[in-house]
């Protein structure tokens, strides 16, 4: 049997500003006053299943025009702080210090940082001067699972090394006053900010062994999810509805991902999913042959934090661990731009 890496810890971090959904809906009604379709689309503020979200900026910040300089400044300040908080929690959970980390994987797609985030906070964290840095951009909502899979491969490539994986998304910074579109209304109703971190190593049992991972990339799906880039910042792409696509296509894709690990749906005790929205969660339950309502922690995280993109699935995993613990085998799953499905199998530590 080949050597396996273990998930030693999981931690999350949230920014200080709470956005109450009903207050955001009322503010959006004024901000989108010039968009005749807003009232018809405004039901999305209720149907997303979101009650509150977190943001690196107070709600008043979004009432003013913000360009690249303002959005980038907010991203760097907010992401630096969340990186440190999430990483320090994950290190404490693994019983390690930052100086013991050999490789750091940083996943973020909602801002641009050069030097990258882990370099910006290296002194504050206490990373060694020879730490290996792997910043990753563009994975979107799939980044929480894909990033963990990358950390696992790096840990196995150098047995005994310690890999810190951090994912940070500040999705609220993409809210736009200059784009009166359906996609922007949906984004305003859906997105929140957050960060999560894990430590992975072949040494120690930790929470679970990482049994395997896989991805599925659909052809001709670039229009489903992504960013447009213009002088004002990122603009969200939602050209096709994700729930019906997931309902129709995700089941066979996950079957192939599981098959690559010599597993089937029957071998999975629980799916731990990225909850894109309530309709997406219901579509996941259909695609994975689950009873409607069984992805309860996904709905709870969505209600409390919104869709934070990549970190969200790790918020769900943390909640599952605290509430009930892992079954013998759990599979983490997420969807993201590409359009991509990704999965990671976890075997509960003995």
N, C-alpha and C positions, 0 to 999 in steps of 0.2 A: 504494500500500500504506500502511495506517495505521501510525503509529509503534508500535513494540513496546517493552515493558520487558524488562529482563534480570535474571536471578537472578545477583547478583554474588558471593554467598557463602552457605554453610550451616554452622551450628555447633550443637553439642549440649552439654548439661550434665546431670550426675547428682548427686544428693545423696549424703552420705557413708556412710549405713548400708546394708549389704548384707543382704537377707533371703534366706536359703537355703531353697528350696522345701520340702525334706524337713523342715527345722526348723519352718517355718510350719505345715506339715501336722500335725506332732506337737503344736504349741501349740494349733492350732485344735481338735484332738481333745479337749483339756481344756476350752477355752473354750466349745465347743458341746456339752458333755457332757449338757446337759439337752434336747438336740434329738434325738428318736429317729431321725430320717431321716439324721443325719450320716454314719454308717458307709456307708450306701448311696450317699451323694453324695460321699464322700471321694475316690473315684477321680478326681474332677476335678483334684485337685492333681497327678496324673500326666498326665492326658490333655490338659492345657492346653499341654504342650510347654515349660513354664517350668522353668528350673534355678535361676536367681537373679533377684532384683529389687532395686531401690534405694528407700529411704525416707528422708524427712526426719526421722523419729523412729526410735530403736532399737526392737527388737521388744518390749522390756519395757513401753514406753509404752502399747501396745495392751492390756495385761493389766488396766489400770485403767479405770473408767468415765470417759468424756470427753464433755463437753457442748459447746455452741456456743462458750463463751469459750475453752476449752482448744483446741478444733479451730481456731478462728479465729486464735488466737495462733500456733499451729504453722504454719498456712497463711501468715500474713503474714511471719513470720521466714524460713521455708523458701523461699517464692516470691520474696521480695526478693533473697535470696542467689543463687538460680538465674537470676533475670532478669539480674543484673549479669554473672554468669559467661558465660551464653550470648550475651548481647548484645555483650560485649567481644570474645569470640572471633569473632563474625560481623563486627564492625566491623574487626577486624584482618585477617580474610580478604578484606575488600573494600578494604583500604587506606584506611580512613576513620577519622575521630574522631567521637565522639558529637556534637560541636558542628556537624558537617556534616550531621547528620540533620535533615530538615525535618518528617517525619511518623513517628509511632510507632504501630503497631497491636499491641495486646496482647490475646491470646486466652487465656481461662482460665475453666473452668466448675466448678472443684472448691473454690472458696472465694469469700468476699465481701470486697472491699477498696474502701473509699471513704474517702479518695481512692484512685484506682485505682493499680495496681502501678507503672506508668511514672512517675506523679507521686511516689510514695513514694521512688523511687530516682533521681529527676531530678538532684539535686545530686551524688550519688555518681557518676552516669554522666557528668555534664558536659553535659547537654542545654541548648540555648539556651532563653531565656525565651519565645520565640515559637514553640516547637515545637507542632505540631498532634497532639493525642492522640485515639486511637480505641480505647477499651477495648471488648471484645466478650465477652459472657457467653452461655452456653447452647448452643454448637455441639457440645460433647462431643467424641467421637472424630473427627468430621468437621472439627474446627477447624484441624488442620494444613494441610489442602488448601484449605478455604474461606478461611482467614485469608490464605494466600499469594495466592489469587485477589483478595481485597480489596486487599491491598498493591499488587498489579499494577495494578488499576484506578486506585488513587490516584496511583501513579507516572505512569501515562499521562495522567491528568487534568491534571497539572502537569509537562510534560516538563522533564527536567533535575533535578527534585527527587530527594532520597534518602529512601527509605522503609525503616524498620527494622520488621520483623515479629518478634514474640516470642510464643511460646506456652508456657505453663507449666501442668502439671497435677499436683496432689498427690493422686492417687486413693486412696492408702492411708489418708488421713485420714477416709475414709468407712467404714472397717471398724467394725462395730458389735457390741458384746457383748449389747445388749438386744434384738436382732432375730434370732431363731432361725428363719431362712427359707432356702429353697433359693437365692434370689437373693443373699443375703448370704454364703452359703458359696461360691458361684461367684465373687463379688467378692473375697473373701478369698484365693481361689486364683489370681486373675487379675491384679489391679491392682498397678502400681508407680508411682513418681514420676519425673518428668524434665522437661526444658525444651529448647527448640530455638529458634534465631533465624536470620533471613535478612535480607539487604539487597537491595532491589530498586530499579532506576532505569532510565530510558531512556538514560542515559549509560553507556557501557562495554559490552563484550561479556560479561564474566564467565564463568559456567559454561554458561548456556543462555539463549536467548530464550524468554520465556513466550508461547507461541503463542495460547493461548486457555483458557477455562475454562467449566464448566457444572455445573448441579446438577439433581437430580431429587428431588422430594418426593412420597412415596406418601401417598395419602389413608387416613384411618382407621388410622393406625399409631402413635398416641401411646403405646401400651402396650408397644412393643418395647424401648425404652431411655429412661432419664431418671432424674430424682431425685424422691423424695418429700422434703418438708421438714417436720420436726417439732422439738420442743424439744431433741432430742439432736444434731441436725445433718442432713446429707443421708443419705437412705436410697436405695439403688440400686433401679431398676426394671428387671427382666428378665422381663417377663410372657410373652414369646414367644421361641422359640429363633431366634437370628439365622442360623446356618448354613443351614438349609433355606430360609429366606426369601431369603437372598442367592443361593443356588444357583438358585432358581426365577426371581427377579425382577431381579437385578442386571444380567444380560446385556443384556436389552432396554433397561434404563435407561441403561447405558453406551453402547449403540449410539446412543441419542438424543443423549447428551452429545457423543459424537464427531461425530455428524452435524451438530450445531450449529456445529462447527469445520470442516466439510467433510472429515471424516476417517472412516475405518472401522477395524475391528480389524486389518485387514491392514497399515495404515499405521504401526502401533505396534511399535517395536522391543523395548520392555520396559515392563511395568506396574510401577510402584513403589507398593506397597499398604500400607495400615494393617493390620497383622496382629492381629486381635482375639483370636485363639486358633488352635490348630492346625486345628480343624474349620472355622473361618472361612476360614483360608488355603486349605484344600482346596476349599472352596466357591467362593472367588474364582477359583481355577485352572479349575474347571469352567465358571463363568459367563463367563470371558474366553477360553475355548477354548485353554487352556494345558495343557501336559503336567504331570501331577501331580509335584510336587517342584521345578518350575521357579522358584517364588518362594522361592529358597534364602536370600536375605538377610533376607527377612521372617521366616522361621523362626529364623534366627540371632539377630536382634534380640529376638524374642519370648523365646527361650531365655535370653538374657542379662539382659534388662531388664523382661520382662513387658509387659503392656498398659498403657502410660502415657497412654492416650487421645490427645489431639491431637498431642503432639510425636512420637509413635512413627513416623509415616510419614517424618518428617524424619530420624530416626535411620536408617531404611532407606535414604533417599536418600543420606545421608552415606556409608553403607557401600558402596552401589553405586558412588559416585564414586571412593572409595578403592580398591576391589577391581578394578573393570573399566572405569570410566568410563561415561558415557552413550552409548547408541546414537544414531543420528541423531535419533530422536524417542522420548521416554519420556512416559508418562502417569501422573501421580500420582492415586491413587484412595483414597477413604475413605468409610466409612459412619458415620452418627451419628444422634442423636435427632432426631425429626421425623416419620417416619423418612426419612433423606436420604442420597442418594449424591452425591458431588461429585468432579469431575475437573479436573486442570490438565495441559495439554500443554506439554512442554519440548522445544525444538529445540536440539540441541547447538551450542555456539558453534564457529565455524570455526577 
